């Protein structure tokens, strides 16, 4: 998969997410099904925290001068919501109530930082030749980090739709 395709997927996925969020009230954004479930606001917090963590990881991977000869990871399994995944503590949201505008700003800020980073990559093929350690996938090519980012967001869009159905 080329960087251009990944950028398009990132864009389309974010447009879908923002489209869903615009129709929700502050109460809907912050309502939890139960104490063990995240609110939509918390899912969005998790998304922009994760994106910021990915930026750090990709930067570190790009700094490496060592060629990586590892296989692409099967990141598509992220779309399977029947398989429960536990977010690492560093990527878990707070209990803070966030307003719509604040959520949008934070999502836009993390995406802007990601795009700025990707725009500094002179040779996109380097993303398929460098890796960094992922908490779930272990050694993972930077291109797979990017692919998993939009798949991760698509996974959480499904979760948000499930939350909305339960409200």
N, C-alpha and C positions, 0 to 999 in steps of 0.2 A: 504494500500500500504506500502510495506516495504522500509526501507532506501536504500537497495541495488537496488531496482527497480527505486527509485527516482534518485539515483546516475547515473544509466544507462540512464534514460531519460534526465537528465541534460547534460550528456556527448554527447548523440546522437543529442540533440538539438543544442548544441554549435558547434559540428562538421558541422552540416548543415549550421549554420550561417557563420562560418568561410569559408566554401566552397563557399558560395555566395559572400562573400566579396573579395575573392582572384581574382575574375574575373572583378572587377571594377576598373576604373581609379580614380585618385584623384578628378577630376572634377565630375565624377558620384557620388562619395561618399559625396561630399559637395554641390551638386546641389539641390535646393529647387524647388518644383513644383510652389509654390507661397509663399507669405510672411506669410501665416497662416499654412503652412505645414513644417514638419521637413524634413531635408535631411537625407540620410542614416547614415551619420556621427553622426547627432544629435540623431537618433534612437539608435545607438550604445552607445553614451554617456549616454542616458537615461537607457540603459540596465545595464551598469556597475555601474552607480550611484545607481540604484535600488538594484542591488546585494549587494553593500556595505551597504545600509540601511537595507537590510534583515539580513545581518550578525550581525549588531548591535542589531536588534530586537530579533533575535534568541539567541544571547548571553544573553540578558536581560531576556528572557523567561526561559533560562536554569538556571539562577541564582535563580529563584523563587523555593521555596521548597514546594509550595502549589500545591496539585493535582488539575487538571482541569477536570471537567466533562461536557465539552461542545461538541456539535455535530460537525462532520466534515462539513466544508463549501462547497457549490457547486462551487468550483473554476473553473470548466470546462467551465463556461460561458465566461471566459477570451478569449477563442478561437473564440467567435462570434464577428467578426469585424463589424457587422452591428450595434452593440451597442457601441456608442462612449463613451469613458472614458477619463476623464481629469486627466492628471498626476498632483499630488500635486506639489506645487512650489519647494519643496526640491528635487524633482526627475526630474525637467525639465532641458534640456540641455542648454548650452550656444550657442552663435552665432559663437563661435570660429571654424575656419576651422582646421580639424585634418587630418593628413596624415594617410594612411593605417597602417603603422607600429605602430604609436602611439595608434590607435584604438585597434589593436591586443594586444599590451602590456597591455593596461588598462583592456581589457576584460579578458586576461589571469591572470592578477594580482588579479582582484576581484574574479575570479573563484578559484584561488589558495588559497586565504584567506578563502573562503567558505569551500573548501575541508579540509583545515587544521582545521577549527573549527569542522567540522563533524567528523574528525578523533579523536578528543578529547572526543567525546561522548562515554563513556564506555558502556552504556546500551541504545541502540537506541529506546527502548520502551518509554523512558522518553520524546521523541519528540511527542508522542501521549498523554502524560499526563501533558504537560505544554503548556501554551498559552502566547500570547502577543497581544496587541491591534494593529490591522491593519487599515490603513486609510479608506479602502473600506469595508472590511468584519467585522470590529470591533473585538470582542474577537475571536481569531483564534488559533487553535492548531499549534504548531511548525511544525508538519508534513505537515499540510496544507500550511504553509508558504513555505516550500520547494517544495511542489507540484505546488503551484501557481507560483513559480519562473520559472520553465521550461515552464509552460503553458503561462506565461507572455512573455517569450522569443519567444515561438512559435507564439504567437499573433503578435509580432513585426517582425518576419520573414515574415509573410503574408504581413505586411505593407511594408516591404522592397521590396518584390516581386512586390507589387502594384506600388511602387515608380519607380522601374526599368522599369516596363511596360510603365510608363508614361514619361520616359526620351527620 
